[in-house]
Amino acid sequence: MAVKVSGAKRLLRKIFRPKRKSLTWNEIWHMAPLQISFLIRSVYDFLPSNSNLVRWGKKENPTCPLFQSGQTTEHFLSSC
C-alpha cells in the first residue's frame, strides 16, 4: 500500500497537533521565570526559528530541514 508523502504529513499533523489550552493569570503567575520568558517570546514571535534568524541576519536560509518549507515560529512549535 503506497502512501503519498503529503498525505502522511497531513495525518501526522492531525495526530500530533497540540490541543489549545487557555491559561489563567493565576497559572501564568505561578510559572517558573524561564517558562514565562518562553511564553512571551513565542507569543511575540521572538523565538529563534529559521525565518527569524534570517530576519535578524544570523542565517541565510529560512527553510525547515525536515519539511523543506519556511520555518516560522508557528511551524517550529506545532508542525515540525
N, C-alpha and C positions, 0 to 999 in steps of 0.2 A: 504494500500500500504506500503510495507516494504522497507526501505532504508538501505543499508549497511552503517555501521559507516565510513568505509574508503571512500566510495563514498560521504558521507555527508561532511567529512573533505575536500576532494578534491574540492567539489563545493563551500564550504565556502572560501577556499583559493583563488579560481578563482574569486569569487565575491569581496572579500575584499583585494585582492593583491594591494599594493600601486603602483601607477604609478611612474616610474623612472623619475626624473627631474634633468636636468643638472643645476648646479649653476654657475653663473658667479662670477668672483673675486669681482666685484662691490657688488653683493648681499652678499657674504661672509664678505666683509669689513664692511658692514653696519649692520651685525648681532650683537645681544647682546653677551657679553663675554660668558655667560653660554651656549648659542646656539652654539657658535664656539667650546667650550670645548666638548660639546656633540657630535658634528660633528666629531671632531678629534678622540675622544675616540671610536666612532662607526667605523670609517674607519680603525683604527689600532687595533681593537678588544680588547679594554681595558674597556668595559662596564661590570658590574658585573652580567654576565649571569651565570647560574649554572655551565657550563663547565669551565668558567674562575675561579669561586670561588673554584672549586675542584683543578684546576691547581695552584692556589695561596695558597692552604692549608686551606681555610676557610670553606669548606663544603666537605662532603664525597660522596654525590650522585649528578651526573650531569643531572639527568632525569627531564624533564619538568613534573610538576604535572598534567597538562591537557592532554598532548598527549602521555605520557609515552615513550618519546624518548629523545635523547640528546638535551639539551637546549643550543645551540650555540647562538652567537650574532645575526647571520642572522635569526635563528628561533625566537628568542626573539623579534626582530624588525619587522619581516614580516609575520610570520606564526602563532604565538601564540596569 
